[in-house]
Amino acid sequence: MKKKYLNTLIALAVLAALWGAFAYVGRKKAGETAKSKTAPEQKILPVARGHITSFTLKPRDGKAITCIRQGKAWLITEPSKLAADSSTVDGFLNSLADASADEVVDEHPASLKEFGLDPPEETIDITTDAKPSDFTLQIGSATPTNQGLYAQVGGQERVIMLASYMKDSLEKSLFDLRDKRIVTLTSGQIEHIAVTSKKGSYTLVKNPEGVWDLMLPPPVRADRFTVEGLADELGSASMQSIVEEAKTNLGKYGFSNPTMTLHLSGLGGGQTLVVGKKQGGQYYAMNTALDPVFTVGSDFLSQFQKDASDLRSKDLFTFSTFEANKIIVDGPEGHRVFEQNKNKWTETAPESKVEPGAKVETLLDNLRGLSATSFPQKHDLAAYGLAKPAYTFQIQYGEQNKTQTVEISKAGDHVYARRSTDLAPSELSKDAFDGVEKALGAL
């Protein structure tokens, strides 16, 4: 082989080796860069939030607030002993546990004043049942662009930057942290609601079957979803502000001539919520089971200022049509029975014959759709033809074969009805009952 070709081959081999080395180093650096970008940020809090046993918030201006854990609940002990709002405390602790430094601003700051850390705007002291047993985080001012928040961890010289949203998450007032419920009963505990206002009064009672009744008198079925909505509102409604920590000089709040009074009772005892006069867009209020005078929003009152007709159940039937397995009809055409077996409908009385399923479902849909359009003031059933009803519809449904029975009569151009368990009648739409008669006639 000629010498010049040998030199060329050697040069190409060296070039290939160098290229491979450069490629390896490049891949290694790229991998390290990618690894550093995906590496998780280090959390500020050195222990899991479940180890926190107490925390104290010390604002630059104002009183310190201390919360301690008692079992699964939290209690405010300073500046006064108060129940804490568990959801707010949980949110605060979650934010603290998730907090991490977006960047290190200065490893060795010459002055902390420029960062709002001398003195800090807020100091958070934590005690734990683990190691370390205590932890401190100092919150400073916002960065000039408001993109972050200066902070310093106790025992560390460096100044770090937190995300700007952490300010609202970590800076909490006494009102933020306290239990702001206006009623101490949960919605599930409430079994009796008596409302008296300048627009009327009503009483709702949950009967032994767990069904809400409206006590007119006589007792009538209440609309389940409406009443459960009221109970949920009572169980979750919050104070808008604290006026006084103790009930004194109550006359000035309008409690002697209240706008509304709500008497509540249930498994957790009884209490009375009194709503006084209006102040701006809110109303003064107090609860016999709570110490302070507080305010509620005007929307709270509007939810409870209802007429009896708003609270009554308007549906005559409440079964689910797909659960129906038997229909018994007594009417002008006599006694008829329809039964379902293996998804097939059969008329079993007065004669036995298979019925088209679609036609039976149409009857069920029309019956289930019957709804009161109004409620007569008089409760004399004979006056509405219900002492001897023209029609009686009994529906059997569900695995336990529950039954619902509705009686219907016509009086002139009006149609009246009642469920057999109701003592008061309802008026129905004539068109709606025409649909029932048409569907029945098609069978």
C-alpha positions as a Markdown table, in Angstrom:
| # | Residue | x | y | z |
|---|---|---|---|---|
| 1 | Met | 0.0 | 0.0 | 0.0 |
| 2 | Lys | 1.3 | 3.4 | -0.9 |
| 3 | Lys | 2.3 | 5.6 | 2.0 |
| 4 | Lys | -0.1 | 8.5 | 1.0 |
| 5 | Tyr | -3.1 | 6.1 | 1.1 |
| 6 | Leu | -2.0 | 4.8 | 4.5 |
| 7 | Asn | -1.8 | 8.3 | 5.9 |
| 8 | Thr | -5.3 | 9.1 | 4.6 |
| 9 | Leu | -6.7 | 6.0 | 6.3 |
| 10 | Ile | -5.1 | 6.9 | 9.6 |
| 11 | Ala | -6.4 | 10.4 | 9.4 |
| 12 | Leu | -10.0 | 9.2 | 8.7 |
| 13 | Ala | -9.7 | 6.8 | 11.7 |
| 14 | Val | -8.6 | 9.6 | 14.0 |
| 15 | Leu | -11.4 | 11.8 | 12.8 |
| 16 | Ala | -14.0 | 9.1 | 13.4 |
| 17 | Ala | -12.7 | 8.6 | 16.9 |
| 18 | Leu | -12.9 | 12.3 | 17.7 |
| 19 | Trp | -16.4 | 12.5 | 16.2 |
| 20 | Gly | -17.5 | 9.6 | 18.4 |
| 21 | Ala | -16.0 | 11.3 | 21.5 |
| 22 | Phe | -17.7 | 14.6 | 20.7 |
| 23 | Ala | -21.0 | 12.8 | 20.1 |
| 24 | Tyr | -20.7 | 10.9 | 23.5 |
| 25 | Val | -19.9 | 14.1 | 25.4 |
| 26 | Gly | -22.8 | 15.9 | 23.7 |
| 27 | Arg | -25.2 | 13.2 | 24.6 |
| 28 | Lys | -24.0 | 13.1 | 28.2 |
| 29 | Lys | -24.4 | 16.8 | 28.6 |
| 30 | Ala | -27.9 | 16.8 | 27.0 |
| 31 | Gly | -28.9 | 14.0 | 29.3 |
| 32 | Glu | -27.6 | 15.9 | 32.3 |
| 33 | Thr | -29.5 | 19.0 | 31.2 |
| 34 | Ala | -32.7 | 17.1 | 30.7 |
| 35 | Lys | -32.3 | 15.4 | 34.1 |
| 36 | Ser | -31.8 | 18.8 | 35.8 |
| 37 | Lys | -34.9 | 20.2 | 34.1 |
| 38 | Thr | -37.1 | 17.3 | 35.2 |
| 39 | Ala | -35.6 | 17.0 | 38.7 |
| 40 | Pro | -38.3 | 17.8 | 41.3 |
| 41 | Glu | -38.0 | 21.1 | 43.2 |
| 42 | Gln | -37.1 | 20.7 | 46.9 |
| 43 | Lys | -39.9 | 21.4 | 49.3 |
| 44 | Ile | -39.4 | 24.1 | 51.9 |
| 45 | Leu | -41.1 | 22.2 | 54.7 |
| 46 | Pro | -38.7 | 19.4 | 55.9 |
| 47 | Val | -41.5 | 17.1 | 57.3 |
| 48 | Ala | -44.8 | 15.8 | 56.0 |
| 49 | Arg | -47.8 | 17.9 | 56.9 |
| 50 | Gly | -49.3 | 15.1 | 59.0 |
| 51 | His | -46.5 | 15.6 | 61.5 |
| 52 | Ile | -47.6 | 19.3 | 62.2 |
| 53 | Thr | -49.1 | 19.6 | 65.7 |
| 54 | Ser | -49.4 | 23.4 | 65.8 |
| 55 | Phe | -48.7 | 26.6 | 63.9 |
| 56 | Thr | -48.5 | 30.3 | 64.8 |
| 57 | Leu | -49.0 | 33.1 | 62.3 |
| 58 | Lys | -47.3 | 36.4 | 63.4 |
| 59 | Pro | -48.2 | 39.3 | 61.1 |
| 60 | Arg | -46.1 | 42.4 | 61.1 |
| 61 | Asp | -49.1 | 44.4 | 62.3 |
| 62 | Gly | -51.7 | 42.6 | 64.4 |
| 63 | Lys | -52.0 | 39.8 | 67.0 |
| 64 | Ala | -50.5 | 36.4 | 66.6 |
| 65 | Ile | -52.8 | 33.5 | 65.8 |
| 66 | Thr | -52.1 | 30.0 | 67.2 |
| 67 | Cys | -53.8 | 26.8 | 66.1 |
| 68 | Ile | -53.2 | 23.4 | 67.7 |
| 69 | Arg | -54.3 | 20.0 | 66.5 |
| 70 | Gln | -56.6 | 18.0 | 68.7 |
| 71 | Gly | -57.1 | 14.6 | 67.3 |
| 72 | Lys | -58.4 | 15.2 | 63.7 |
| 73 | Ala | -59.7 | 18.7 | 64.5 |
| 74 | Trp | -58.0 | 22.0 | 64.9 |
| 75 | Leu | -58.5 | 24.6 | 67.6 |
| 76 | Ile | -57.5 | 28.3 | 67.7 |
| 77 | Thr | -56.0 | 29.0 | 71.1 |
| 78 | Glu | -54.7 | 32.6 | 70.5 |
| 79 | Pro | -55.7 | 35.4 | 70.6 |
| 80 | Ser | -58.8 | 33.7 | 71.9 |
| 81 | Lys | -60.2 | 30.1 | 72.1 |
| 82 | Leu | -62.3 | 29.4 | 69.0 |
| 83 | Ala | -63.2 | 26.5 | 66.8 |
| 84 | Ala | -61.2 | 26.5 | 63.6 |
| 85 | Asp | -62.5 | 26.1 | 60.0 |
| 86 | Ser | -61.1 | 22.7 | 59.1 |
| 87 | Ser | -61.2 | 23.3 | 55.3 |
| 88 | Thr | -59.3 | 26.6 | 55.6 |
| 89 | Val | -56.7 | 25.0 | 57.9 |
| 90 | Asp | -56.3 | 22.1 | 55.6 |
| 91 | Gly | -55.8 | 24.4 | 52.6 |
| 92 | Phe | -53.2 | 26.4 | 54.5 |
| 93 | Leu | -51.2 | 23.3 | 55.6 |
| 94 | Asn | -51.4 | 21.8 | 52.1 |
| 95 | Ser | -50.0 | 25.1 | 50.6 |
| 96 | Leu | -47.2 | 25.1 | 53.2 |
| 97 | Ala | -46.4 | 21.5 | 52.5 |
| 98 | Asp | -46.3 | 22.1 | 48.7 |
| 99 | Ala | -44.3 | 25.3 | 48.9 |
| 100 | Ser | -40.9 | 25.3 | 47.2 |
| 101 | Ala | -38.4 | 27.9 | 46.2 |
| 102 | Asp | -38.8 | 29.1 | 42.6 |
| 103 | Glu | -35.2 | 30.4 | 42.8 |
| 104 | Val | -32.5 | 31.5 | 45.3 |
| 105 | Val | -32.5 | 35.3 | 45.1 |
| 106 | Asp | -29.4 | 36.0 | 47.2 |
| 107 | Glu | -27.2 | 33.5 | 49.0 |
| 108 | His | -25.6 | 36.1 | 51.3 |
| 109 | Pro | -27.9 | 39.2 | 51.5 |
| 110 | Ala | -26.2 | 42.3 | 52.8 |
| 111 | Ser | -29.6 | 43.6 | 54.0 |
| 112 | Leu | -33.0 | 42.0 | 54.5 |
| 113 | Lys | -34.9 | 45.3 | 54.4 |
| 114 | Glu | -34.9 | 45.5 | 50.6 |
| 115 | Phe | -36.8 | 42.1 | 50.6 |
| 116 | Gly | -39.4 | 43.1 | 53.2 |
| 117 | Leu | -37.8 | 40.7 | 55.7 |
| 118 | Asp | -36.6 | 43.1 | 58.3 |
| 119 | Pro | -39.0 | 42.8 | 59.9 |
| 120 | Pro | -41.0 | 40.2 | 57.9 |
| 121 | Glu | -44.5 | 40.9 | 56.8 |
| 122 | Glu | -45.5 | 37.5 | 58.4 |
| 123 | Thr | -43.7 | 34.8 | 60.4 |
| 124 | Ile | -45.0 | 31.2 | 60.4 |
| 125 | Asp | -43.8 | 29.1 | 63.3 |
| 126 | Ile | -44.5 | 25.3 | 63.0 |
| 127 | Thr | -44.1 | 22.6 | 65.7 |
| 128 | Thr | -44.1 | 18.9 | 64.8 |
| 129 | Asp | -44.0 | 15.5 | 66.4 |
| 130 | Ala | -41.0 | 14.6 | 64.2 |
| 131 | Lys | -37.5 | 15.9 | 63.4 |
| 132 | Pro | -37.0 | 18.8 | 63.2 |
| 133 | Ser | -39.4 | 19.6 | 66.0 |
| 134 | Asp | -39.9 | 23.2 | 64.9 |
| 135 | Phe | -39.7 | 25.2 | 61.6 |
| 136 | Thr | -40.0 | 28.9 | 60.8 |
| 137 | Leu | -40.8 | 30.6 | 57.5 |
| 138 | Gln | -40.6 | 34.3 | 57.1 |
| 139 | Ile | -42.6 | 36.0 | 54.4 |
| 140 | Gly | -41.4 | 39.3 | 52.9 |
| 141 | Ser | -42.6 | 41.6 | 50.2 |
| 142 | Ala | -43.6 | 40.9 | 46.6 |
| 143 | Thr | -40.9 | 41.2 | 43.9 |
| 144 | Pro | -40.9 | 44.4 | 41.9 |
| 145 | Thr | -42.7 | 42.7 | 39.0 |
| 146 | Asn | -45.2 | 40.9 | 41.4 |
| 147 | Gln | -44.1 | 37.6 | 39.9 |
| 148 | Gly | -43.0 | 36.2 | 43.2 |
| 149 | Leu | -42.7 | 36.6 | 46.9 |
| 150 | Tyr | -39.5 | 37.0 | 48.9 |
| 151 | Ala | -39.1 | 34.6 | 51.8 |
| 152 | Gln | -36.5 | 33.2 | 54.2 |
| 153 | Val | -36.4 | 29.9 | 56.1 |
| 154 | Gly | -35.4 | 30.0 | 59.7 |
| 155 | Gly | -31.8 | 29.1 | 60.3 |
| 156 | Gln | -30.8 | 29.8 | 56.6 |
| 157 | Glu | -29.1 | 33.0 | 55.4 |
| 158 | Arg | -30.3 | 32.9 | 51.8 |
| 159 | Val | -33.3 | 34.7 | 50.5 |
| 160 | Ile | -35.6 | 32.7 | 48.2 |
| 161 | Met | -38.5 | 33.5 | 46.0 |
| 162 | Leu | -41.9 | 31.8 | 46.3 |
| 163 | Ala | -44.6 | 31.8 | 43.7 |
| 164 | Ser | -46.8 | 34.9 | 44.0 |
| 165 | Tyr | -50.0 | 33.0 | 44.6 |
| 166 | Met | -48.5 | 31.7 | 47.9 |
| 167 | Lys | -49.2 | 35.1 | 49.5 |
| 168 | Asp | -53.0 | 34.5 | 49.7 |
| 169 | Ser | -52.4 | 30.8 | 50.5 |
| 170 | Leu | -50.1 | 31.5 | 53.5 |
| 171 | Glu | -51.3 | 34.8 | 54.9 |
| 172 | Lys | -54.4 | 34.1 | 56.9 |
| 173 | Ser | -56.4 | 36.3 | 59.3 |
| 174 | Leu | -58.3 | 35.2 | 62.4 |
| 175 | Phe | -61.6 | 35.5 | 60.5 |
| 176 | Asp | -60.1 | 33.3 | 57.7 |
| 177 | Leu | -59.1 | 30.5 | 60.1 |
| 178 | Arg | -62.1 | 30.5 | 62.5 |
| 179 | Asp | -65.2 | 28.3 | 62.1 |
| 180 | Lys | -67.7 | 30.6 | 60.3 |
| 181 | Arg | -70.7 | 28.3 | 60.2 |
| 182 | Ile | -73.9 | 30.1 | 61.3 |
| 183 | Val | -75.5 | 26.8 | 62.4 |
| 184 | Thr | -73.7 | 24.0 | 64.3 |
| 185 | Leu | -76.0 | 21.3 | 63.1 |
| 186 | Thr | -75.0 | 19.5 | 59.9 |
| 187 | Ser | -77.6 | 19.2 | 57.1 |
| 188 | Gly | -78.0 | 15.5 | 57.9 |
| 189 | Gln | -78.8 | 16.2 | 61.6 |
| 190 | Ile | -81.6 | 18.7 | 60.9 |
| 191 | Glu | -85.0 | 17.2 | 61.3 |
| 192 | His | -87.2 | 20.2 | 62.2 |
| 193 | Ile | -87.2 | 23.7 | 60.5 |
| 194 | Ala | -89.7 | 26.4 | 61.7 |
| 195 | Val | -89.4 | 29.7 | 59.9 |
| 196 | Thr | -91.1 | 32.9 | 60.8 |
| 197 | Ser | -90.6 | 36.1 | 58.8 |
| 198 | Lys | -92.5 | 39.3 | 57.9 |
| 199 | Lys | -93.5 | 37.5 | 54.7 |
| 200 | Gly | -95.1 | 34.4 | 56.4 |
| 201 | Ser | -94.4 | 31.3 | 58.4 |
| 202 | Tyr | -94.0 | 27.6 | 57.8 |
| 203 | Thr | -92.8 | 24.4 | 59.5 |
| 204 | Leu | -91.0 | 21.4 | 58.0 |
| 205 | Val | -90.6 | 18.1 | 59.8 |
| 206 | Lys | -88.8 | 15.0 | 58.8 |
| 207 | Asn | -91.1 | 12.0 | 59.5 |
| 208 | Pro | -90.0 | 8.6 | 60.8 |
| 209 | Glu | -89.7 | 7.4 | 57.2 |
| 210 | Gly | -87.1 | 10.1 | 56.5 |
| 211 | Val | -89.6 | 12.1 | 54.3 |
| 212 | Trp | -90.1 | 15.8 | 54.8 |
| 213 | Asp | -93.6 | 17.0 | 55.6 |
| 214 | Leu | -94.9 | 20.5 | 55.4 |
| 215 | Met | -97.1 | 21.2 | 58.5 |
| 216 | Leu | -99.9 | 23.4 | 57.1 |
| 217 | Pro | -102.1 | 21.9 | 58.8 |
| 218 | Pro | -102.9 | 19.2 | 57.7 |
| 219 | Pro | -99.4 | 17.7 | 57.1 |
| 220 | Val | -98.7 | 17.4 | 53.4 |
| 221 | Arg | -95.7 | 16.0 | 51.5 |
| 222 | Ala | -92.9 | 18.6 | 51.0 |
| 223 | Asp | -90.8 | 18.8 | 47.9 |
| 224 | Arg | -87.8 | 16.7 | 48.7 |
| 225 | Phe | -85.2 | 18.6 | 46.7 |
| 226 | Thr | -86.4 | 22.0 | 47.8 |
| 227 | Val | -86.3 | 21.1 | 51.5 |
| 228 | Glu | -83.0 | 19.3 | 51.2 |
| 229 | Gly | -81.6 | 22.4 | 49.5 |
| 230 | Leu | -82.7 | 24.5 | 52.6 |
| 231 | Ala | -81.1 | 22.0 | 55.0 |
| 232 | Asp | -77.9 | 22.0 | 52.9 |
| 233 | Glu | -77.8 | 25.8 | 53.0 |
| 234 | Leu | -78.2 | 25.8 | 56.8 |
| 235 | Gly | -75.4 | 23.3 | 57.2 |
| 236 | Ser | -73.0 | 25.2 | 55.0 |
| 237 | Ala | -73.9 | 28.9 | 55.3 |
| 238 | Ser | -71.1 | 31.1 | 56.6 |
| 239 | Met | -70.8 | 34.4 | 58.5 |
| 240 | Gln | -69.9 | 37.3 | 56.3 |
| 241 | Ser | -68.3 | 39.2 | 59.1 |
| 242 | Ile | -68.1 | 39.3 | 62.9 |
| 243 | Val | -69.8 | 42.3 | 64.5 |
| 244 | Glu | -69.2 | 41.5 | 68.2 |
| 245 | Glu | -67.6 | 38.5 | 69.9 |
| 246 | Ala | -70.3 | 38.5 | 72.6 |
| 247 | Lys | -74.0 | 39.3 | 72.5 |
| 248 | Thr | -74.4 | 42.7 | 74.1 |
| 249 | Asn | -76.8 | 45.6 | 73.4 |
| 250 | Leu | -78.8 | 43.4 | 71.0 |
| 251 | Gly | -81.5 | 46.0 | 70.4 |
| 252 | Lys | -79.4 | 48.0 | 68.1 |
| 253 | Tyr | -79.2 | 45.1 | 65.7 |
| 254 | Gly | -82.9 | 44.7 | 65.3 |
| 255 | Phe | -83.2 | 41.4 | 67.2 |
| 256 | Ser | -86.2 | 42.6 | 69.2 |
| 257 | Asn | -88.2 | 42.9 | 66.0 |
| 258 | Pro | -86.4 | 40.3 | 63.8 |
| 259 | Thr | -86.7 | 40.1 | 60.0 |
| 260 | Met | -86.6 | 36.3 | 60.3 |
| 261 | Thr | -86.4 | 33.7 | 63.0 |
| 262 | Leu | -85.5 | 30.0 | 62.3 |
| 263 | His | -85.9 | 27.3 | 65.0 |
| 264 | Leu | -83.9 | 24.2 | 64.2 |
| 265 | Ser | -83.6 | 20.9 | 65.9 |
| 266 | Gly | -82.4 | 17.4 | 65.3 |
| 267 | Leu | -79.9 | 14.8 | 66.4 |
| 268 | Gly | -77.5 | 17.5 | 67.6 |
| 269 | Gly | -80.0 | 19.4 | 69.7 |
| 270 | Gly | -81.9 | 22.6 | 69.1 |
| 271 | Gln | -80.9 | 26.2 | 68.3 |
| 272 | Thr | -82.5 | 29.4 | 67.1 |
| 273 | Leu | -81.1 | 31.6 | 64.4 |
| 274 | Val | -82.3 | 35.2 | 64.6 |
| 275 | Val | -81.9 | 37.6 | 61.6 |
| 276 | Gly | -82.1 | 41.3 | 62.6 |
| 277 | Lys | -82.1 | 44.5 | 60.5 |
| 278 | Lys | -80.4 | 45.1 | 57.3 |
| 279 | Gln | -77.0 | 46.9 | 57.1 |
| 280 | Gly | -75.9 | 47.6 | 53.6 |
| 281 | Gly | -76.2 | 44.4 | 51.6 |
| 282 | Gln | -76.1 | 42.2 | 54.7 |
| 283 | Tyr | -78.2 | 41.4 | 57.8 |
| 284 | Tyr | -77.2 | 41.3 | 61.4 |
| 285 | Ala | -77.7 | 37.8 | 62.9 |
| 286 | Met | -77.1 | 35.6 | 65.9 |
| 287 | Asn | -77.5 | 32.0 | 66.9 |
| 288 | Thr | -78.4 | 30.8 | 70.5 |
| 289 | Ala | -75.7 | 28.1 | 70.1 |
| 290 | Leu | -72.9 | 30.6 | 69.2 |
| 291 | Asp | -71.3 | 33.5 | 71.0 |
| 292 | Pro | -70.8 | 36.3 | 68.4 |
| 293 | Val | -73.1 | 38.7 | 66.6 |
| 294 | Phe | -72.4 | 38.3 | 62.9 |
| 295 | Thr | -73.7 | 39.2 | 59.5 |
| 296 | Val | -75.3 | 37.0 | 56.7 |
| 297 | Gly | -75.9 | 37.9 | 53.1 |
| 298 | Ser | -79.3 | 39.0 | 51.8 |
| 299 | Asp | -79.4 | 35.9 | 49.5 |
| 300 | Phe | -79.6 | 33.8 | 52.7 |
| 301 | Leu | -83.0 | 35.3 | 53.6 |
| 302 | Ser | -84.4 | 35.1 | 50.1 |
| 303 | Gln | -83.9 | 31.3 | 50.1 |
| 304 | Phe | -86.1 | 30.9 | 53.2 |
| 305 | Gln | -88.8 | 33.5 | 52.4 |
| 306 | Lys | -91.1 | 31.0 | 50.7 |
| 307 | Asp | -94.8 | 30.4 | 50.3 |
| 308 | Ala | -96.3 | 27.0 | 51.3 |
| 309 | Ser | -97.0 | 26.3 | 47.6 |
| 310 | Asp | -93.2 | 26.6 | 46.9 |
| 311 | Leu | -92.5 | 23.9 | 49.5 |
| 312 | Arg | -95.2 | 21.4 | 48.7 |
| 313 | Ser | -94.4 | 18.3 | 46.6 |
| 314 | Lys | -96.1 | 18.8 | 43.2 |
| 315 | Asp | -95.5 | 15.3 | 41.8 |
| 316 | Leu | -98.4 | 13.0 | 42.5 |
| 317 | Phe | -96.3 | 9.9 | 41.8 |
| 318 | Thr | -92.6 | 9.7 | 42.6 |
| 319 | Phe | -91.7 | 6.1 | 41.5 |
| 320 | Ser | -89.2 | 5.5 | 38.7 |
| 321 | Thr | -91.0 | 4.2 | 35.6 |
| 322 | Phe | -88.4 | 1.5 | 34.8 |
| 323 | Glu | -89.1 | 0.0 | 38.3 |
| 324 | Ala | -92.8 | -0.4 | 37.9 |
| 325 | Asn | -94.0 | -4.0 | 37.7 |
| 326 | Lys | -97.8 | -3.7 | 38.4 |
| 327 | Ile | -100.6 | -1.2 | 37.6 |
| 328 | Ile | -104.0 | -1.4 | 39.2 |
| 329 | Val | -106.7 | 0.9 | 37.8 |
| 330 | Asp | -110.2 | 1.4 | 39.1 |
| 331 | Gly | -112.3 | 3.7 | 36.9 |
| 332 | Pro | -115.4 | 4.1 | 34.8 |
| 333 | Glu | -114.4 | 1.1 | 32.8 |
| 334 | Gly | -114.1 | -1.1 | 35.9 |
| 335 | His | -111.2 | -2.8 | 37.5 |
| 336 | Arg | -108.1 | -3.5 | 35.4 |
| 337 | Val | -104.7 | -5.0 | 36.4 |
| 338 | Phe | -101.5 | -4.9 | 34.3 |
| 339 | Glu | -98.5 | -7.0 | 35.4 |
| 340 | Gln | -94.9 | -7.2 | 34.1 |
| 341 | Asn | -93.0 | -10.5 | 33.9 |
| 342 | Lys | -89.7 | -10.9 | 32.2 |
| 343 | Asn | -90.0 | -7.5 | 30.6 |
| 344 | Lys | -93.4 | -8.4 | 29.1 |
| 345 | Trp | -96.7 | -6.7 | 30.1 |
| 346 | Thr | -99.9 | -8.7 | 30.5 |
| 347 | Glu | -103.3 | -7.5 | 31.4 |
| 348 | Thr | -104.4 | -10.0 | 34.1 |
| 349 | Ala | -107.9 | -8.6 | 34.9 |
| 350 | Pro | -110.6 | -8.5 | 33.9 |
| 351 | Glu | -109.2 | -10.8 | 31.2 |
| 352 | Ser | -105.7 | -12.1 | 30.4 |
| 353 | Lys | -104.0 | -10.7 | 27.3 |
| 354 | Val | -100.6 | -9.6 | 26.3 |
| 355 | Glu | -100.2 | -5.8 | 26.0 |
| 356 | Pro | -97.8 | -3.9 | 23.8 |
| 357 | Gly | -94.9 | -2.7 | 26.1 |
| 358 | Ala | -94.7 | 0.7 | 24.4 |
| 359 | Lys | -98.4 | 1.4 | 25.2 |
| 360 | Val | -98.0 | 0.5 | 28.9 |
| 361 | Glu | -94.9 | 2.6 | 29.1 |
| 362 | Thr | -96.8 | 5.5 | 27.6 |
| 363 | Leu | -99.4 | 5.1 | 30.4 |
| 364 | Leu | -96.7 | 5.0 | 33.1 |
| 365 | Asp | -95.0 | 8.1 | 31.6 |
| 366 | Asn | -98.3 | 10.0 | 31.7 |
| 367 | Leu | -99.0 | 9.0 | 35.3 |
| 368 | Arg | -95.5 | 9.8 | 36.5 |
| 369 | Gly | -95.8 | 13.2 | 34.8 |
| 370 | Leu | -98.9 | 14.2 | 36.7 |
| 371 | Ser | -98.0 | 17.4 | 38.7 |
| 372 | Ala | -100.0 | 19.9 | 40.7 |
| 373 | Thr | -100.6 | 23.2 | 39.1 |
| 374 | Ser | -102.2 | 24.7 | 42.2 |
| 375 | Phe | -103.4 | 23.8 | 45.7 |
| 376 | Pro | -107.0 | 24.5 | 46.7 |
| 377 | Gln | -107.4 | 26.4 | 50.0 |
| 378 | Lys | -110.3 | 24.2 | 51.2 |
| 379 | His | -109.5 | 20.6 | 52.2 |
| 380 | Asp | -113.0 | 19.2 | 51.9 |
| 381 | Leu | -112.4 | 16.2 | 49.6 |
| 382 | Ala | -116.1 | 15.9 | 48.8 |
| 383 | Ala | -116.1 | 19.4 | 47.3 |
| 384 | Tyr | -113.5 | 18.2 | 44.7 |
| 385 | Gly | -115.1 | 14.8 | 44.0 |
| 386 | Leu | -112.4 | 13.0 | 45.9 |
| 387 | Ala | -114.7 | 11.5 | 48.6 |
| 388 | Lys | -115.7 | 9.0 | 45.8 |
| 389 | Pro | -112.9 | 9.4 | 43.2 |
| 390 | Ala | -113.6 | 8.6 | 39.6 |
| 391 | Tyr | -110.2 | 7.0 | 39.2 |
| 392 | Thr | -107.8 | 5.2 | 41.5 |
| 393 | Phe | -104.3 | 4.3 | 40.2 |
| 394 | Gln | -102.1 | 2.1 | 42.2 |
| 395 | Ile | -98.5 | 1.5 | 41.1 |
| 396 | Gln | -96.4 | -1.3 | 42.5 |
| 397 | Tyr | -92.6 | -0.9 | 41.9 |
| 398 | Gly | -89.1 | -2.0 | 43.0 |
| 399 | Glu | -87.8 | -5.2 | 44.4 |
| 400 | Gln | -89.7 | -4.7 | 47.6 |
| 401 | Asn | -93.0 | -4.1 | 45.8 |
| 402 | Lys | -93.6 | -0.7 | 47.2 |
| 403 | Thr | -96.9 | 1.0 | 46.2 |
| 404 | Gln | -98.1 | 4.5 | 45.5 |
| 405 | Thr | -101.8 | 5.2 | 45.1 |
| 406 | Val | -103.4 | 8.3 | 43.5 |
| 407 | Glu | -107.1 | 9.2 | 43.4 |
| 408 | Ile | -108.4 | 11.5 | 40.6 |
| 409 | Ser | -111.8 | 13.2 | 39.9 |
| 410 | Lys | -113.2 | 15.8 | 37.6 |
| 411 | Ala | -115.4 | 18.7 | 38.8 |
| 412 | Gly | -116.7 | 20.7 | 35.9 |
| 413 | Asp | -113.7 | 21.9 | 33.9 |
| 414 | His | -111.2 | 21.1 | 36.7 |
| 415 | Val | -109.3 | 18.0 | 37.6 |
| 416 | Tyr | -108.4 | 17.3 | 41.2 |
| 417 | Ala | -106.2 | 14.6 | 42.7 |
| 418 | Arg | -104.4 | 13.4 | 45.8 |
| 419 | Arg | -102.1 | 10.7 | 46.8 |
| 420 | Ser | -103.9 | 8.3 | 49.2 |
| 421 | Thr | -101.6 | 9.4 | 52.0 |
| 422 | Asp | -102.3 | 13.1 | 51.5 |
| 423 | Leu | -105.1 | 14.8 | 53.4 |
| 424 | Ala | -105.2 | 17.9 | 51.1 |
| 425 | Pro | -106.0 | 17.9 | 47.4 |
| 426 | Ser | -104.2 | 19.2 | 44.4 |
| 427 | Glu | -105.4 | 20.6 | 41.1 |
| 428 | Leu | -104.0 | 19.1 | 37.9 |
| 429 | Ser | -103.8 | 20.3 | 34.3 |
| 430 | Lys | -106.8 | 19.1 | 32.3 |
| 431 | Asp | -104.5 | 18.4 | 29.4 |
| 432 | Ala | -102.2 | 16.2 | 31.5 |
| 433 | Phe | -105.1 | 14.0 | 32.7 |
| 434 | Asp | -106.5 | 13.8 | 29.1 |
| 435 | Gly | -103.1 | 12.2 | 28.2 |
| 436 | Val | -103.6 | 9.6 | 31.0 |
| 437 | Glu | -107.1 | 8.7 | 29.8 |
| 438 | Lys | -105.9 | 8.5 | 26.2 |
| 439 | Ala | -103.1 | 6.2 | 27.1 |
| 440 | Leu | -105.4 | 4.0 | 29.2 |
| 441 | Gly | -107.9 | 3.8 | 26.4 |
| 442 | Ala | -105.2 | 2.6 | 24.0 |
| 443 | Leu | -104.8 | -0.6 | 26.1 |
